[in-house]
Amino acid sequence: MAGTEIAVQTVPPAGNAVSSGSSFHTALKILPPAQREAMFEIYGFCRAVDDIADGDGPRAARLVGLDAWRADLAACYAGTPPAALRGLATQIQRFGLLQEDFLAVVDGMAMDVLADIRAPDNATLDLYCDRVASAVGRLAVRVFGMERDTGVALAHHLGRALQLTNILRDIDEDAGLGRVYLPAEALAAAGVPLGAPQAIVGHPAIGRACAEVAQQAQAYYAQAFAIMAGCPRRIVRSPRIMGEVYHVVLQRLLARGWANPRARVRVPRARLFWILLRHGLI
């Protein structure tokens, strides 16, 4: 079918999309086999479209690649998946995964391709977070077996919490790619003028803008943890681990601050061990 070759050639094998040392891998490998297989297929898809969006090719070619994914997803839902996507199609049927959520992820990646995102307004940033993070969460909560409304609410809050944490952690890396995801409103309130990405993230007042975004992330974590507290533990073990690990990242970012030079923040192995111990995984 049209576009299949472009799309499926980038699909990592199930399980390879999430690095073995990542918190996501840790959170997913404890799932029952059927759920684990589904989540690895979902993250394989996410990895593939992310690789297209962040690739070195011309923007037009990357947009063609994303369009190919839209076509291949349509084929999966029509019952005629490309051979390389039969595993994903199986999980779509097994867990009732919604096409609109997969397409939202593709649309989020397209936002990065159409133009380098630089100081978006709050509404645009929220839309971006919904597409690249909360939409993935909406797929995941179906795999976890959560009640629909509760799952959608968790995906909304936890997805945004994780994505804002990523943005705060990666401001220098993103600036090197010509991108600044910090919202224009926070930058203006901090007195950071808009300009070249490196100039924005190197401004002495950048920490004030980051602190405002961190406060938003904290509120999302609080809502997500409150939702999970009302759910059976076995259903939310994986998202709870993801949330707790990334919350540690946010806490360490706040403790470090955003003054130059900014050392890379990581979760100590002892802290990860403790989180896993708390959830009875070791």
Secondary structure, DSSP 8 states (H G I E B T S, - for coil): -TTHHHHHTT---TTTSS-TTSHHHHHHHTS-HHHHHHHHHHHHHHHHHHHHHTSSS-HHHHHHHHHHHHHHHHHHHHT---GGGHHHHHHHHHHT--HHHHHHHHHHHHHHHHS--BS--HHHHHHHHIIIIIHHHHHHHHHHT--HHHHHHHHHHHHHHHHHHHHHHTHHHHHHTT-B-S-HHHHHHHT-----HHHHHTSTTHHHHHHHHHHHHHHHHHHHHHHHHTS-HHHHHHHHHHHHHHHHHHHHHHHH-S-SS-------HHHHHHHHHHTT--
